[in-house]
Amino acid sequence: MSATEYDLELDARGLFCPEPVMMLHNRINDVQPGGVLRVVATDPSTTRDIPRFCQFLGHELISKVEDDDLFVYLIRRGQ
């Protein structure tokens, strides 16, 4: 999946735990089931928290990319 293939984006740069996941919890509801949300964050704790969020709530973590201090996730919303 290329970087342009997502429906909505959540920019959580500069935010720290638990804010990125709290914002993700709200923003994922703006995506239709099966749609893709792109999350951009700078908090290293998201590497742990976002996969757990997806697993716990039934969303698919399509990709996780770390580029220096930037973390980019593509999440497919579950039903």
C-alpha positions in Angstrom: 0.0 0.0 0.0 1.5 3.3 -1.0 1.6 6.4 1.2 -1.3 7.9 -0.7 -3.8 5.0 -0.2 -5.6 6.0 3.0 -8.9 7.7 3.7 -8.0 10.0 6.7 -5.0 11.0 8.6 -4.3 11.7 12.3 -1.3 13.9 13.0 -0.2 13.2 16.5 3.3 14.7 16.2 4.5 16.4 19.4 2.0 14.6 21.6 2.9 12.1 24.3 1.3 9.1 25.9 -1.6 8.7 26.3 -2.7 11.5 23.9 -1.9 9.8 20.5 -4.0 6.7 21.4 -6.8 8.8 22.8 -6.9 10.8 19.6 -6.7 7.5 17.6 -9.6 6.1 19.5 -11.8 9.1 18.4 -10.4 9.5 14.8 -10.8 5.8 13.8 -14.6 6.3 14.2 -14.4 8.9 11.4 -13.3 6.1 9.0 -15.8 3.7 7.4 -15.3 0.0 8.3 -12.6 -1.3 5.9 -11.2 2.2 5.4 -7.6 3.1 6.2 -6.4 5.7 8.7 -2.8 7.0 8.5 -1.3 8.0 11.9 1.8 10.1 12.1 3.4 10.4 15.6 6.7 11.2 17.3 6.2 9.5 20.6 8.1 6.2 20.7 5.5 4.7 23.0 3.2 4.5 20.0 5.3 1.5 18.8 3.8 -0.4 21.7 0.5 1.3 22.2 -0.9 1.4 18.6 -0.4 -2.3 17.8 -2.1 -3.2 21.1 -4.9 -0.8 20.4 -5.5 -2.5 17.0 -5.3 -6.0 18.4 -7.7 -5.2 21.3 -10.3 -3.4 19.2 -10.1 -5.6 16.1 -8.4 -3.2 13.7 -5.7 -4.3 11.2 -2.3 -2.7 11.5 -1.3 -2.7 7.8 2.1 -1.1 8.2 4.4 0.5 10.8 7.3 2.5 9.6 9.9 4.3 11.7 12.0 7.0 10.1 14.3 8.7 12.6 12.0 10.2 15.2 8.8 9.8 13.1 6.4 6.9 13.3 3.9 6.3 10.6 1.1 3.7 10.8 -1.6 2.5 8.4 -4.6 1.1 10.2 -7.6 -0.6 8.5 -10.7 -0.1 10.5 -12.4 -3.3 11.6 -16.2 -3.9 11.8 
